[in-house]
Amino acid sequence: RKQGSMAPKAMSKDEAEAAARKLQDENLKLKTTTNEEEDRLKRMSTKMQKMESEVKELQKKVSGTAPKLPPKFVGHPEVERLEASVRERERANEVVRRQLLIMKHSPAAPSKARR
């Protein structure tokens, strides 16, 4: 027998049928896995769209809540300090809201038994 020979080995009819069945089984498994992954992607996409929608709704609620000041208070140092404080707290609040949404829509972590 020569080393490096690329000639295919002759197969009997039974071996060829067995190889064909094996390939069909592998193909079926791959199709099943592909379908499962596509379904999983669709579910994740739906969850993501729902989360984005909730974030937009929260942003609408937050952006329209600040009352407008009368002109005599605009530019007053104390008002500017308070407005900056409100903006800072709104940003922190938004971060917490996003974290809450992420936690709400993420799968539950397995709980560990306490000793």
C-alpha positions in Angstrom: 0.0 0.0 0.0 1.4 3.4 -1.0 1.6 6.3 1.5 -0.2 9.5 0.4 -2.4 7.8 -2.1 -5.6 9.8 -2.6 -7.6 7.1 -4.4 -10.9 6.4 -2.6 -11.4 3.0 -1.0 -14.0 0.8 -2.7 -17.1 0.5 -0.6 -19.6 -2.3 -0.6 -23.3 -1.5 -1.2 -24.1 -2.0 2.5 -21.2 0.3 3.6 -22.4 2.9 1.2 -26.0 2.7 2.5 -24.8 2.9 6.1 -22.7 5.9 5.3 -25.6 7.6 3.5 -27.9 6.9 6.6 -25.3 8.3 8.9 -25.1 11.5 6.8 -28.9 11.8 6.7 -29.0 11.4 10.5 -26.3 14.1 10.9 -28.2 16.4 8.5 -31.4 15.9 10.4 -29.6 16.8 13.7 -28.1 19.9 12.1 -31.5 21.0 10.8 -33.1 20.5 14.2 -30.3 22.4 16.0 -30.6 25.2 13.4 -34.4 25.5 13.9 -34.0 25.5 17.7 -31.4 28.3 17.5 -33.6 30.3 15.1 -36.5 30.0 17.5 -34.2 31.1 20.4 -33.1 34.1 18.4 -36.7 35.1 17.6 -37.6 34.9 21.3 -34.5 37.0 22.3 -35.4 39.5 19.6 -38.9 39.9 20.9 -37.6 40.4 24.5 -35.2 43.0 23.2 -37.9 44.9 21.4 -40.0 44.8 24.5 -37.2 46.2 26.6 -36.5 48.9 24.1 -40.2 49.9 24.1 -40.2 50.0 27.9 -37.1 52.2 28.0 -38.7 54.6 25.5 -41.8 54.8 27.6 -39.7 55.5 30.7 -37.8 58.2 28.9 -41.0 59.8 27.8 -42.3 59.8 31.3 -39.0 61.2 32.7 -38.4 63.9 30.1 -41.8 65.6 30.5 -41.9 65.9 34.3 -39.8 69.1 35.0 -41.9 72.2 35.3 -40.7 75.4 33.6 -39.5 78.3 35.8 -40.8 81.8 35.7 -38.2 84.1 34.0 -37.2 85.9 37.2 -35.7 82.7 38.6 -33.7 81.7 35.4 -30.0 82.2 36.0 -30.3 82.4 39.8 -27.3 80.5 41.3 -29.3 78.5 43.8 -31.8 77.5 41.0 -28.9 76.5 38.8 -27.3 74.4 41.6 -30.7 72.7 42.2 -31.2 72.0 38.5 -27.8 70.5 38.2 -28.6 68.3 41.2 -31.9 67.2 39.7 -30.2 66.3 36.4 -27.5 64.3 38.2 -30.2 62.4 40.1 -32.2 61.8 37.0 -29.2 60.3 35.3 -28.6 58.0 38.3 -32.3 57.1 38.4 -32.1 56.2 34.7 -29.1 53.9 35.3 -31.0 52.2 38.0 -34.1 51.8 35.8 -32.1 50.2 33.0 -30.4 47.8 35.5 -33.9 46.9 36.8 -35.1 46.3 33.3 -32.1 44.1 32.5 -32.6 42.1 35.7 -36.3 41.8 35.0 -35.8 40.4 31.6 -32.8 38.2 32.2 -33.1 34.6 33.1 -33.0 33.9 36.8 -29.7 32.9 38.2 -29.6 29.5 39.8 -29.7 29.9 43.6 -27.0 28.4 45.7 -27.8 26.4 48.8 -26.8 28.2 52.0 -24.9 26.5 54.6 
